[in-house]
Amino acid sequence: MRTKITLEDNGQDFLEFICNEEGMIVETQPFQGGIWNGAYIPIESPYMVKVGEECPVHNPPHIYYGFLKHKIEKIEQI
């Protein structure tokens, strides 16, 4: 099962991440898949990934266990 994380729209080029069971981003919509695909979101930690909170992400060498400035709008199992 995959997890779809929808972010609030602040004018950024990415609004949705599709993560596999381990939390790796496998698809980014509508743009920037080349940047975000392969990054990690700790979806197994419900205390870290919550609607209304900034999205945690690990994407070395640019972001080490950081947060996006965009809050999570919706989390769905697909």
N, C-alpha and C positions, 0 to 999 in steps of 0.2 A: 504494500500500500504506500502511496506517496502522499506528501503533505504539500498543500498549496498555501503560501503565505502572501496575503495581499497587503501592500503598504499604502499609507495615506499618500495622496498626490500633492507633492510640493513642487511640481514642475520638473521632476527628475525623469530620466529616460527609462527607468525600470520601475514597474509597479507590482509585479508578481514574481515570486520565486517558487519553483516546483522542486521539492527535495525528495531524495530517495529515503529508504528506511533508516539509513545511518545519519541523515541530516545533510548530505552533500547536495548542493544545488546542481540539478541536472538540466534545468531550463529556466530562462529569464525572459520575461515579457514586459513591454514589447521590444526593448532594445538592450544592448550591453551584455548579451550572453557571453561574449568573448572575455569580458572582465569578471563576471560573477560566477559563471558555471565552473564548478570544481571547488568553490568556497564551501564552508561548513557553517550551518546554523544548528545549535544544540537543541533540536526539537524534542529530544527525550527528556529534557529538563523543563517541566511545566512552570517552575518558579522563575525561569529565565525568559521563556518565550510566551508572552501574554499579549492579548489584545489591549491596545491603548498604551503599550510600552514601546520604547525604542527597540529595534530589531538587533539582537546580538549576531555577530558574524566574525568568522575567523578566515582570513584570506591572505596568507603570507605571500610575498614579503611586504604587502602594503598595510594590512590590518592584522594585528595579533590580539585575538580575544577582545575585540572592541564592539562598538555599537554604531549602527547607522543613525543619522539624525532624523530618520523617518520612522514614525510609529507604525505598529502593526494594526491594520484595520480589520483583518479577518484571517482565521486559520481554518482550513478545511482538509478533510481526508478525502482523497480522490482515488 
